[in-house]
Amino acid sequence: MSSAYETGRFTSIAPHEVEQVTTNSDAADIVGRMLTDLRAHPTEWENHTLERFLDALESSLRALPGLYRNRGEDFPDRPAWKQFTEALVMASGYE
């Protein structure tokens, strides 16, 4: 990054991959791939430190209902592994 206005990126997990998450094992696979991506590109993520990631994860979890609303979808009353995984991926680059 060469400018104060440039930001980092999200993890390299594609949205269609998150759509397929239905189990804790699926979620764990995504987390493992996120870790591999972070290790390969340790400073490219927007939120590459634990403190920044956890701060963004909190914001991502709070923002999920609005994200669903903006997509014209109902946010589930009982979120599943897919919604948790969406928040994890969001947190890698959430500002």
N, C-alpha and C positions, 0 to 999 in steps of 0.2 A: 504494500500500500504506500503510495507516494504522497498522498494529500490528506489533510485532516478531514476532508469531506468524503473521502472514500471509506467504505465500510467493508467489513468482512462478508463472508458468504455463509449460506446455510450448509448443512451436511449434504452429501451427494445422494441421499435417499430420494427417490422419485415419488411423487404423490400417488401414483397407481400402486406402488409397493405398499404404502401405508394403508391404502384401501383394502388390501388383501389380509390385513392383520385381524385374526379372530381368536387367537389363543395366547397364553403367556409365553409359549415357546416362540411364536411368531414375533412377539414384542421383543423377546430376548435376542432373537436373530438380528432384528433391526438395531438394537442397542449395540450389539457386537460389531455390526458394520459401521455404525457411527463411531465407535472407538477406533476401529481400523482407519477410517477416514481422518479422524482427528490426529492420530499418531503419524499418518503419512503427511499431513498438512497442518502442523501444530499451531501456526499463527494465522491461518487463513479464515477460520471460523470467526464470525462476529463475536461470539461468546465462548472463547477458548480457555478461559479460566473457570474453575469450579464456582467461584463467587459470582461471576457474570452469568454463567450458565444457570445456576439456581435462581438468581434474580429473574432471568428471562423465563425460566420454567414456571415460576409463580405467575408471571404476567401472562404467559401462554395459556396456562390452565384457566385463569380468570377470563381470558379472551375467547376461549373455545365456543361458548354459547353464541356470542356475537358473530363469530366466523360462520357457524352453521346458519344463523339467521340471514346473513348476507348471501349465503349460497341457496337460500330458499328451502332449507332443510330444518327439520325439528331436531333439537339437541336431545339425546335420549335422557330419560329420567334416571336411568341407571347406566352411566357411561361404561363402555367396555374397553378391552385392551386396545382397540383401534383408536379411541379417543385419547387414551393415555399416550399412545405412540405418536399421534399427531402433535400433542403438546411437546413431547421430547424433540421431535424434528423441528418444530417451530422454535424451540428454545435455542437451538444451535445458531440461529441468525436473527432472532427477534430483537428489535431495537427499542 
